[in-house]
């Protein structure tokens, strides 16, 4: 659930290519919820990272702290 009081520091641009249907869904979600596409993507990627820590080498310092 979205915490409206949590302020995100969305300051690092990342350029990626996604499937057309993913881009369309992102636009629809952002329009419907009034949550920016940046915030939706940030939240989705954070959740992916947390559930796929096995994609990281074992020497990434403070990974959990970075995601708080």
MDAnalysis code that builds the backbone (N, CA, C; Angstrom):
import MDAnalysis as mda
import numpy as np

u = mda.Universe.empty(204, n_residues=68, atom_resindex=np.repeat(np.arange(68), 3), trajectory=True)
u.add_TopologyAttr("name", ["N", "CA", "C"] * 68)
u.add_TopologyAttr("resid", np.arange(1, 69))
u.add_TopologyAttr("resname", ["UNK", "UNK", "UNK", "UNK", "UNK", "UNK", "UNK", "UNK", "UNK", "UNK", "UNK", "UNK", "UNK", "UNK", "UNK", "UNK", "UNK", "UNK", "UNK", "UNK", "UNK", "UNK", "UNK", "UNK", "UNK", "UNK", "UNK", "UNK", "UNK", "UNK", "UNK", "UNK", "UNK", "UNK", "UNK", "UNK", "UNK", "UNK", "UNK", "UNK", "UNK", "UNK", "UNK", "UNK", "UNK", "UNK", "UNK", "UNK", "UNK", "UNK", "UNK", "UNK", "UNK", "UNK", "UNK", "UNK", "UNK", "UNK", "UNK", "UNK", "UNK", "UNK", "UNK", "UNK", "UNK", "UNK", "UNK", "UNK"])
u.atoms.positions = np.array([
    [0.831, -1.175, 0.000],
    [0.000, 0.000, 0.000],
    [0.879, 1.243, 0.000],
    [0.485, 2.232, -0.693],
    [1.247, 3.467, -0.823],
    [1.141, 4.295, 0.450],
    [2.271, 4.780, 0.918],
    [2.310, 5.666, 2.081],
    [2.400, 7.098, 1.560],
    [1.320, 7.871, 1.656],
    [1.338, 9.226, 1.089],
    [2.306, 10.171, 1.793],
    [2.728, 9.823, 3.007],
    [3.657, 10.678, 3.743],
    [5.119, 10.388, 3.416],
    [5.377, 9.252, 2.771],
    [6.753, 8.889, 2.445],
    [7.219, 9.680, 1.233],
    [8.286, 10.415, 1.393],
    [8.850, 11.210, 0.308],
    [9.985, 10.428, -0.351],
    [9.873, 10.225, -1.627],
    [10.898, 9.501, -2.361],
    [11.878, 10.479, -2.981],
    [13.126, 10.090, -3.014],
    [14.157, 10.890, -3.652],
    [14.414, 10.298, -5.035],
    [13.588, 10.656, -5.980],
    [13.695, 10.122, -7.335],
    [14.640, 11.008, -8.145],
    [15.927, 10.779, -7.950],
    [16.917, 11.687, -8.518],
    [17.882, 11.032, -9.503],
    [17.785, 9.730, -9.701],
    [18.720, 9.050, -10.596],
    [17.968, 8.534, -11.822],
    [18.126, 9.188, -12.965],
    [17.424, 8.720, -14.161],
    [18.002, 7.411, -14.678],
    [17.118, 6.548, -15.156],
    [17.510, 5.269, -15.734],
    [16.702, 5.098, -17.017],
    [17.365, 4.765, -18.089],
    [16.670, 4.541, -19.363],
    [16.627, 3.036, -19.626],
    [15.427, 2.522, -19.808],
    [15.247, 1.100, -20.109],
    [14.223, 0.954, -21.224],
    [14.256, -0.174, -21.877],
    [13.245, -0.489, -22.871],
    [12.371, -1.594, -22.292],
    [11.060, -1.426, -22.431],
    [10.113, -2.427, -21.950],
    [9.164, -2.793, -23.081],
    [8.430, -3.858, -22.867],
    [7.438, -4.262, -23.850],
    [6.366, -3.174, -23.960],
    [5.807, -3.054, -25.138],
    [4.792, -2.028, -25.381],
    [3.625, -2.167, -24.405],
    [3.197, -3.394, -24.135],
    [2.058, -3.599, -23.243],
    [2.391, -3.156, -21.816],
    [3.638, -3.301, -21.407],
    [4.052, -2.853, -20.075],
    [3.999, -1.328, -20.004],
    [4.485, -0.669, -21.027],
    [4.450, 0.796, -21.066],
    [3.012, 1.303, -21.067],
    [2.145, 0.640, -21.819],
    [0.737, 1.043, -21.864],
    [0.072, 0.848, -20.503],
    [0.349, -0.271, -19.864],
    [-0.218, -0.533, -18.536],
    [0.282, 0.480, -17.516],
    [1.534, 0.831, -17.595],
    [2.098, 1.820, -16.682],
    [1.391, 3.164, -16.842],
    [1.155, 3.568, -18.057],
    [0.449, 4.826, -18.316],
    [-0.973, 4.776, -17.764],
    [-1.663, 3.672, -18.000],
    [-3.032, 3.522, -17.498],
    [-3.052, 3.576, -15.976],
    [-2.134, 2.853, -15.339],
    [-2.074, 2.834, -13.871],
    [-1.796, 4.227, -13.310],
    [-0.851, 4.916, -13.910],
    [-0.495, 6.257, -13.430],
    [-1.672, 7.219, -13.596],
    [-2.347, 7.157, -14.721],
    [-3.504, 8.028, -14.949],
    [-4.628, 7.730, -13.961],
    [-4.883, 6.463, -13.715],
    [-5.982, 6.057, -12.847],
    [-5.711, 6.380, -11.379],
    [-4.479, 6.117, -10.918],
    [-4.164, 6.289, -9.489],
    [-3.666, 7.678, -9.149],
    [-3.265, 8.445, -10.149],
    [-2.634, 9.758, -9.942],
    [-1.290, 9.628, -9.224],
    [-0.708, 8.431, -9.274],
    [0.657, 8.191, -8.785],
    [1.545, 8.262, -10.020],
    [2.660, 8.969, -9.916],
    [3.510, 9.130, -11.094],
    [4.066, 7.785, -11.572],
    [4.312, 7.713, -12.866],
    [4.928, 6.514, -13.430],
    [6.286, 6.257, -12.777],
    [7.016, 7.320, -12.473],
    [8.310, 7.172, -11.795],
    [8.146, 6.454, -10.459],
    [7.149, 6.850, -9.687],
    [6.936, 6.249, -8.375],
    [6.476, 4.793, -8.502],
    [5.621, 4.515, -9.467],
    [5.169, 3.136, -9.682],
    [6.340, 2.240, -10.054],
    [7.169, 2.691, -10.980],
    [8.325, 1.901, -11.408],
    [9.313, 1.737, -10.256],
    [9.555, 2.797, -9.492],
    [10.461, 2.724, -8.359],
    [9.983, 1.674, -7.349],
    [8.699, 1.698, -7.031],
    [8.139, 0.737, -6.087],
    [8.249, -0.692, -6.614],
    [7.940, -0.884, -7.890],
    [8.016, -2.216, -8.483],
    [9.447, -2.748, -8.473],
    [10.405, -1.910, -8.807],
    [11.803, -2.347, -8.826],
    [12.322, -2.634, -7.419],
    [11.930, -1.822, -6.444],
    [12.333, -2.090, -5.054],
    [11.803, -3.447, -4.599],
    [10.548, -3.746, -4.922],
    [9.967, -5.038, -4.547],
    [10.685, -6.183, -5.259],
    [11.035, -5.983, -6.522],
    [11.764, -7.007, -7.268],
    [13.126, -7.257, -6.624],
    [13.820, -6.189, -6.278],
    [15.148, -6.308, -5.666],
    [15.068, -7.072, -4.350],
    [14.094, -6.740, -3.515],
    [13.959, -7.389, -2.212],
    [13.694, -8.885, -2.364],
    [12.915, -9.271, -3.361],
    [12.589, -10.684, -3.522],
    [13.616, -11.451, -4.345],
    [14.578, -10.752, -4.941],
    [15.586, -11.421, -5.764],
    [16.998, -11.038, -5.336],
    [17.240, -11.082, -4.052],
    [18.584, -10.767, -3.552],
    [19.615, -11.759, -4.058],
    [19.153, -12.918, -4.519],
    [20.074, -13.899, -5.074],
    [20.665, -13.435, -6.406],
    [20.161, -12.352, -6.972],
    [20.726, -11.789, -8.196],
    [21.949, -10.924, -7.909],
    [22.233, -10.672, -6.637],
    [23.373, -9.847, -6.235],
    [24.528, -10.721, -5.786],
    [25.763, -10.254, -6.013],
    [26.895, -10.965, -5.419],
    [26.830, -10.797, -3.899],
    [27.492, -11.654, -3.190],
    [27.416, -11.632, -1.732],
    [28.092, -10.451, -1.078],
    [28.794, -9.644, -1.835],
    [29.585, -8.570, -1.228],
    [28.982, -7.181, -1.415],
    [27.676, -7.071, -1.591],
    [27.041, -5.764, -1.731],
    [26.788, -5.225, -0.323],
    [27.526, -4.191, 0.071],
    [27.397, -3.699, 1.442],
    [26.075, -2.976, 1.685],
    [25.475, -3.237, 2.820],
    [24.289, -2.527, 3.301],
    [23.121, -2.552, 2.312],
    [22.893, -3.646, 1.652],
    [21.813, -3.722, 0.674],
    [20.465, -3.441, 1.328],
    [20.201, -4.057, 2.467],
    [18.920, -3.831, 3.139],
    [18.765, -2.379, 3.585],
    [19.835, -1.783, 4.042],
    [19.777, -0.385, 4.488],
    [19.514, 0.552, 3.313],
    [20.049, 0.243, 2.169],
    [19.850, 1.081, 0.984],
    [18.388, 1.113, 0.553],
    [17.669, 0.033, 0.836],
    [16.295, -0.088, 0.364],
    [15.261, 0.421, 1.364],
    [15.695, 0.902, 2.500],
    [14.743, 1.415, 3.489],
    [14.278, 2.788, 3.124],
])
